Amino acid sequence: MKPATNSRNRTDALLLAAFCGFVLFYGLGAFGLVGADEPRYAQVTREMLERSDWVTPTLQGKPWLEKPVLYYWEAMLSFRAFGVNDKAARLPAAFDAAMLIAVIYLFLRRFRPGSELDGALIAASSAGVIGFARAAGTDMPLAACFSVALLAWYAWYESGRRIYLAAFYIFLALGTLAKGPVALVLPAAIIFFFGAAKRDWRLALATLWIPGIALYLAVTLPWYIIVQLRNPEFFRVFILEHNLARFSEDVYHHHQPFWFYLPVFLLAMIPWTVALVMAAVESVRLIWRGRPAPKGADDLAGLAASLKRCPDTKRGLDDAGVDDAGVDEAGLDEGLDDAGLDEVSATGSNRGERIRSAFFGAKTSWALFLLIWMLVPILFFSVSQSKLPGYILPAVPAGALLVTEYLSARRGQDMKFSLMFAAAHGVLCGLLIFGSLSAASIAATRHLRWSSGSGTGAAIAGIFALGIAAALLSRSGVRLLSRVTALAVVVGVGVVIRFGAPVLDTTQSARPIAESIQAFSHEPVPLALFHVNRVQEYGLEFYLNRPAQKYEDGNVPAAAHVLVAAQGTQLQVAELVPGRRVSYLISVPAQKVDLYWVGKE
C-alpha cells in the first residue's frame, strides 16, 4: 500500500473515531434513564451482578424472562468497570453501535474501496443509530449483530472465503442471544429472497455450512439450555408469550396501523431520508434495466477500465495485466475467471459482453441485496400485531449502505447533484438543527410550540440549510455530502445534550424524584407509590434499588415510609392510612407528583 494511501486511511480512521466518540458516547449520562425499559433493564442487570448470576435475569428477585441475556452480560461488565449508573447502563448499546460502524468501514474498505468513510459516516449519523445507541436496551445489540452477520455473509458471497461464513454464524448466534429467534428468521428470509431474485436456488443450501451451524449452536445453546433447566417456565414466557403471541396478537397494547413503519423508518434515516429515496429509486432502475453498457465504455478498453472501478473484479483483472490504458488480450479471459463472479461465467461469449456482465452483475447484486435487507424487516414487522419503533432498527444500516452505493456511483461518473436534491437535503439538515434547538421545549411540553426563541432557531437552521445546499452544488458536492451532513449532526447532538438533556432529565426521568427522596433520607426506607406511572415506578426502583409497593393494589407498608403520589391526591392518601401521620415533604411539579412521609402504624 502506498504511503499516501496509508496516510489517508489513518486520517479517515481518526475522523471517524472522533465523530463516533462524540455522537455515540458524549453525554450518555446527561439525563437519567427514561421510559419503562431503560430502568427495568438496568435493574435486572444490577440484580444479576449482585448475585453473580450470569444465567437467570431477575427483577425484584423474580425471574424476568422477556428477553435473552446478551445486553445483561454487556451491562454487567460495564457496571463492574464503571459502577452502577446511567452512563454505564447505556454503554453496551453505544459500544455495539461503534462496533457496527467499524465493521461497515472495514467491509467497504475491503470490498468497495473509496466509499468506506462515506458509508461509515452515513450509518453513524443516522437518527435511528444515534438514538438507539444512547438507550439502555436490546434493540441496538440485535441490530449490530444482525447487520455484521449480513455483511459477513455478503463478504463470503463475493469472495468465497469460509472465514466470513464462520463470522456470519457467530454473529447470528450473538443476535439470538440479544433478542431471540428473530435474529435467525430475518437473515434467513433475506438470503432466501436474494437467492430467489438471482435465480440461484443453491445459494441458501450453500449457506447451510455444517461447521458454521456447529459454531452457532455452540454459542447459543449453553445459555438457552441452562436457563430452561433453571426456569421451567422460560419456554412458555419467552418463546410463546414474548415472541409468538407478541407477533400474532396485540398482547401488550402496542397496536399500530400496517403502514406504521414506513414513516418510522424514514424518520430513523434522518438526515439521509431524501438521499435514501433517490438511492432506492436509482437502484430499482438499475436492477430493472438489467446490464446496460457503462458510461464511456464503448470499446473493450473502456469496458475494462469501468470494470476495474468495481472492486469485486479489480483484483482478478490486475493479476491478468488489465489496466486503464488497454487490455492484455491473452490474460483478459483468465482475469475475468479470477474475478470469481457467478454472473461472469454464465453470460455471453465475447469479452466485451463478459465485462459488461461482470460489472453490472456485481453492482446490481449489491444493490439488490441491500434493498432486500432493508425491506424484509420493515415488511415482517408491519405484519406483526405488536409494533414498537426499535423493531425496524436492523433495516437502517442497509439504508445507509444503499445511500453510500448511490454516492459512490455518482462520484465514479463525475455527476453533480441537482438543485432540487441540494435544496431538499439542505432543508432536511436545517430542520434537524431546528429540532435540536427546540428539544428543550419539546421535552418540557411534549409538543413543538412557537416561542420567542423559535425565530432565532429558525434563522440558524436556515443558515445551515443554505450553506449545506451551496456546498452540494459545488464540483466537490458528492465528496462533501457526508462531511457537511456529519457536521450538522454533530451540532444537533451537541445542542440536544447541552440544552435538551437537562429538561428531559427533569420531566421524563425518575432520577430527580429519587434525588429528592435521598435528600430527606439517606437510609433505605420503604417506598410506596400512589397513582404514578410505570416509568416513574421502574425508575424509582432502579435509582433507590428497592421494590416499591402500590397503595392502589392494597399494599400499604406497615412501617414508616416515603410515599410518591400523584398531585392532588392528599385526601385520598389520608383515607388509605387512617390514624397515621402523613407529612408533606416536597412537590416535583415537572413530574406532577408530591412526596410524603407516612408514619408507622
N, C-alpha and C positions, 0 to 999 in steps of 0.2 A: 504494500500500500504506500502511496506517495506521501511525503511529509505534509504537503498541503492538505491532502485528504485527512490525514491523522489530526492535523490542527483543527480542521473544520468539524470533525467528529467530536473532538474534545469540547469545542465551543458550543456545539449543539447540545451535547450532554449536560454541560453546565447550565445553559439557558433553560433546558427542560427541567433539570433538578431544582433550580431556583423557582421556576413557575409552579411546579407541583408542590414544593415545600411551602409556598405561600397559600395557594388556593385550596390545598388539601389539609394542611396541618396548622396553619396560623390561626390562633384564636379558637381552638377546639373547645376550650373551657370558658369562653367568653360569656356564655349563657348556660343556665342549668339544663338538665335533661328535660325534654318536652314530650308531650304525648303520653300515651299509656305504655307503649312498647319499650322506649328507651330506659326508664327507671326499672321496669319489670325485668328486662334482660340483665341490667346491671346488678340488680339484687340477686337474681338467680346465680350469676357469676360469683358474687361475694359469698353466698352460702356454700357453693361448691368449693371455693378456695378455703373457707374456714374449716370445712370438713375434710379437706384434701381428697375430695371425691371427684374423679375425672370421668365418671360414668353417668350418674343419675342427676339431672338438673332438678332442683327443688326451689319452691317459692314459699317462704314462711314455713319451712320444714316439710312441706308436702311435695311429692313428685310433680314436676311441671314438664309434661312430655309433649308439648305442642310443636317444638322444633328440635332438630338434631343438635349436635354438640359442637360443631366447628367454631362458631362465634364464641361460645363459652370458653373453649380451650384458649383461643387467642386472647380473650379478655382476662382470663385468669393469669396468663403470662404478663399481660400489661399491668394488671393490678399488683402483681408480685414485684414488678420492676419499678412502678411509679406510684404505688399507693392506690387506694380506692377513692376515685374522684371522677368528675365529669370527663375530663380530658382523657384519662386512661380508658374509660368505657368506650370512647369514640375512636381511639387509636387503631383498633383492629380494622375497622372499615376504611380508614384513611390509608393504612398500610396496604390493604388489599387493592385499593384503587391505584396506589402508586405502583404496585407490582403489575397490575394490568397495563398501565401506561408504559412501563419499562418493556414489557413483552411486546406491545404494539410497536414500539420504537425498534426493538431488535428484529422483529419479524419483517417489518418494512425495509429495514436496512439490509437484511439478507435477501429478501425476495422481491422488493420493489425499491431498490436503492434510489436515493434522491428525494423520496417522499416521506422519509422516516420522521423528520422533525415536524412537518406539517401534520402528519397523521397523529402523532403523539400529542401535539398541542391542541388539535381539534377535539380529540377524545377527552383530554384533561379539562378543557374549557367548557364542555357541555354541561348545561344546568343539572341534568339528571345525575351525572357522575359527581359533580361538586356537592350537590345536595345530599346524596346518599353516602358519600364518603365522609360526611360530617355527622352521621347518625349512628348511634349505638344499636345495631340491628343486624339482621341476617341477609338483607337484600344485596348489599354490596359484596359480601363474601360469595354468595351464589353467582352474581353477575360476573365477578372477576374470574372465578374458577371456570365457569361455563365458557366465557369468552376466550380464555387462554387455551382451554381444551379444543375449541373450534379452530383457533389459529394453528395449534399444533397439528390438528387433523389435516388442514389445508396444506401445511408445510410438507406433511407426508404425501399428500396427493400430488403435489408438484415435484417433489424430489425423490419419492420412493424410499426414503430413509426411515427405517423402523424406529429409530430413536425418537422421532417425532410422534409416531403412533403410540409408543410407550408413554410419552408425556401426555398425549390425549387421554389415555385411560387413567393415568394418575390424577389428572385434574378433574375428570369426570367423577372419580371417587371422592375427591375433596368437595366437589359441588354437592354430591349426595349427602355428605356429612354436614354440609352447610344448610340444606333445605329439603332434602329428601328426594323421592323418585323423579320429581320434575327435572332434576339435573340430568337424568338419563333419558327421559321421554323427549324433551325438546331437541337435543342434538341428534337423536335417532331419527326424528321426523325431518330435521333439516338435511341430514345426509341422504335420507331416502328420497326426498323431493329433488335434491340436487342431482342424484343419480338418474331419477326418472326424467328430469328435464334434459339431461345429457344423453338419454337413452343408453345409459351404461348400467345395466341391471346387475352387473357383477360387482359394482362398487361397494354396495352395502355388505356383500359377502366377504369381499377383500378386507373390509374394516374389521370384521369379526376375527381378530387375531388371538389365538389361544393364550400366548404369553401375556398379551395386554389384558385379556379378561381375567387372567390369574392375578395380575397386578391390581386391577380394580377390586376384585374380591378380597385380596389381602389387605387393602387399605380400608374398605368399608365394613366388611363382615364382623371383625372383632368387636367394635363398639355396638353394632346393632344386635349381635347375639348376646353380649353381656348385659346390655340394658334390658333386653327382653327377659332374660333369666332372672334379673333382679326385680323387674317390674312387669308382672304378667299382663297388666292392662296396657302395656306400651303399644302393641299392635292395634288394639281397638282405638285408643286415643289418638295415636299419631297417624296411622295409615287410614283407618276407616273414617274417623271424625275430621281430622285436620288435613286430609288430602282428598279422599274420595268424596266425602259429604260436603266439604267446603267447595269443591269444584262443581258438584251436581245440584247443590241446594244452597239457598241463602241462609245458612245456619247462623251466621254471626252478624247479620244485618249490614252486609256490605254490598247490597244490590245496586247496580248501575245499569244504564242502557247499553245495548250491544256496541254502540259506536263510542263508548266512553274512552277507550284507549287511543283513539285517533288524536283528539286534542291533547290528551296527556302526553303522548309520545312527541308531538310537535313542540309542546312546552318543554319537555325534557331535553330536546335538541337545541334549544335557545343557547347561543345566538346564531346557530348554524341552520336554522329551520329553512330559510329561503334557499340557501346553498343545497340543502338536502333535497328539497323538492326538485330543483334543477338537475341535481345529480341523478336522482331516481328516474326522471323523465329521459335524460340522456342515456342512462344505462339500458332502460327498456327499449329505446330507439335503436341502440347499438345491437342489442340482442335480437330484436325483431328483424333488423336488416340482414342479419347473418354475418357474412365475412366479406365486405367490400374491400377493395384495394386501399391501403392507407394513403393519406395525402402526400403528394410528392414522390410516389413510388411507381412510376410508370414503367421503369425498366428494372432489370434484375438487380443491379447495384443499389438502386433506390429502395427496392423491397428489402434487401439485406440490411441496409442502413436502418430502415424502420424497424426491422425485426430485432436488431441489436439494442434498440431502446427498450425492448421488453425483456426484463431480467430473467424470465423463465427460460429463454432460448439463447441468451447472450453468451453464456459460458460455453455451450457446445459450439457456437459459431466462432468464438475466439480460438478454441482449440483447432478448428478447421481452417484457420487463416483468413476468415472473412473480416474485412474492415470496411469503414465507411467510404473508402476511396474505390473499392472494387471488390470483385468476388474471385476467389480461388476456385475455379470450376471443379478441379479434381477433388477438393476437400469439402465442397459445399454439401453434398449428399450425406457425408459422414457427420458433418456438423449438425445437420438437421436431425439425424438419428440420435446424436448425443444430446440434443435438446430435451429428449425424454417426454415429449407430449404425445398422448394418445391420438390427438387430433391430427398430428402431422402424418403419421403412417397410414391414416385412413382416407387421405384426400387425393387430389389429382396427381397425374403422372409427371408433369413438368415442374422444374424447380420453382418457377415464379408462383405457381399455384400452391406449392408446398409451403413457401414462405408466407404467402397471404394467409393460409390456413393456420399456420403456427402462430403468427402474430395475433390474429383476431380470435383464434381459439383460446389463447391464454387470457387475453383481455376480457372476452365475454364470459369465460368460465369464472374468473374472479368477481366480476360484476354480478353475474347470476348467483353465485354463492352468497354474496353479501345481501342481495335482495331477498333471497330465501331466508337467510339468517335473520334479517330484520323483520320480515313479515310473519314468520311462524310464531314467535312469542306473542305478537300483537293479536293474531287471529286465534291462537289457542286460548289465551286468557279472555278474549272477547266472548268466547262461548261459555266460559265459567260463570256460574251464578254469583260468585263472590269476587268482587273486584276491588283491589287497592292499587294506588299509583305505582308502588315499588315493584309490582309483579312484572312489568314490561321493561325494567331496567336492563336485562340482558340484550335487548334489541338496540340500545343506544350505541355501544361500540361498533356495531355493524353499520349504523347510520353514519358515524364519524368516519369509518373507513371508506364508505361509499363516497362521501364528500371528498376525501383525500384522493381517491382514484380520479374523480372528476377534475380536480385541480391539477393533478399530475398530467392528465391528457391535454388540458388547455396549455399548460406550460410547454409540453412537448411540441404542440402545434403553434406556439408563439401567438396565442389568441388573447386579446384583451377582454375585459369584462364590458358588458353593455351598460349604458347609462341606467337602465331600469334595474339591473341587478345591483349595481353600486349604490343606487339610491335606496333600494329596499333593504339591503344588508346594513347600510349606514343607519337607516331609521330603526332597524331592529336593535342595533348596538346602542343607539340613543335611548330607546325605550328601556333597555337593560340598565343603563345609567340612571334614568329617571326612576325606575322601580327601586333601585338600590338607595337613592336619595330619599325615597318615600317609605323605606322599610320600617322606620321607627313609627310613623303614623299608621301604617298598615298593622303593625304588631299591636299598637295600642287600641285601635278601633275595629280591627279585622275588616276594614274597608279602605279603599283608596279614596280619600277625600281631598278636594282642592283647598289649600290653606294659603296663608300669607307667604310661606316659603316655597310653595309649589311653582310660582313663576320663575324664581331663581333656578330651581331644579330643572325646569323645562328648558331654560336658556342654556344651562350647562350641557344638558343632554343634546340639545340642538347643535351646539358647537362640536361635540364629539361626532354626531351623525354626519355633519358636513365634512369634518376632517377625514373621517374614515372613507366616505364616498369619494372625496378628492383623491385620496391615496390609491383607491382601487381603480380609478380611471387613468392612472399613470401607466407608463410602459411596464413598470415593475409591479403592477397591481396584483397579478397572480401570486408572485413571490411574497408580497407584503400582506396578503389577506390574513393568514394565520397569525402573523406577528401583531398587526394592528388590532385584530379582534381579541387576541390574548391580552393586550394592554387594556382594552375596555373591560375585560373580565376581571383583571387584577384590580382596577379602580373600583368596579362594582363590589367585589368581595371585601375590599378594604373598607369601603363606606358602610357596608352592612355590618361588619364586625365592629367598627368604631361607633356608629350611631344607632344601628338597629338592634344589636345584641343586648345592650342594657335594658331596652324597653321590652324585648322579647323575654328576657330573664324575669323582669318584674311582673309581667302579665301572664306568661304562659308556663312558667316553671314553678314547681313547688319549693324550689330552693329558698326563696325569700321567706316563705311561711316557716320552713324548718329553722332558718336562722333566727326568726323572731321567737320561736319556741325555745331554742337553745339559749337565747339571751335571758330568758326568765328562769330557766332551769338547766344547769349543766349535767344534772343526773338523768339517767334514762327512765323517766317517769312514764307510766302508761299513757297511751294515746288513744283518743276516741274521736269519731267523726260523726257529723250530722248533716245530711243533705249536701255533701260536697261531691264533685265529680270524680270519676275514676282516675283521671290524670293527676289530680291532687292526691288521691288516695295512694296510688303506686309511688308517686314522687316522695311523699312523706315517709312511706315505709322504707324507701331506699336511703333518703338523707338522714333519717333518725335511726335506721337499722333496727326497727322493731315493728311488730304487727300492730295494725290499727283495728279497733273494734267499732262497729257501726251501731249507733243508737237506734236507727230506724229498723234494724234487724233484731232489736231487743237485747243487744249485747252492751249493757251498761256496766263498766268496771266498778267493782265494789270499793277498790282503793281510790285514793285521791289521784286525779289525772288531769291532763290537758285535753280540752275539747276544741276541735276546729269545727265551726258551724257556719252555715250559710248566713249572710247578713239578714237581719230582721227576724231571726228565729229564737230570740232570747226567751220569750214567753213559752214557746213550745218546749224549749230545753228545761225550763223550771218545772214544767208539768211532768217531765220524764224523770226528774230526780227530786221528788218532793221531800222536803225536810233536810236537804243537803245544801251546803253553802255554795253558791255559784258566784264567782268573782270575775268581772270583766277584766281582761288583760290588755288587749290591743286589737285594732282593726287593721286588715290588709285590704284597702279599698280596691287596688288594682286586681285582686283575685276575688273580691266580693265575699270575703269570709271574716269572721270575728273569732278571736281566741279567748277562751275562758279557763279558769281554774275551778275544777269541781272537787269539793272536799269529799272525804271518805264517808261511808255510811255510818 
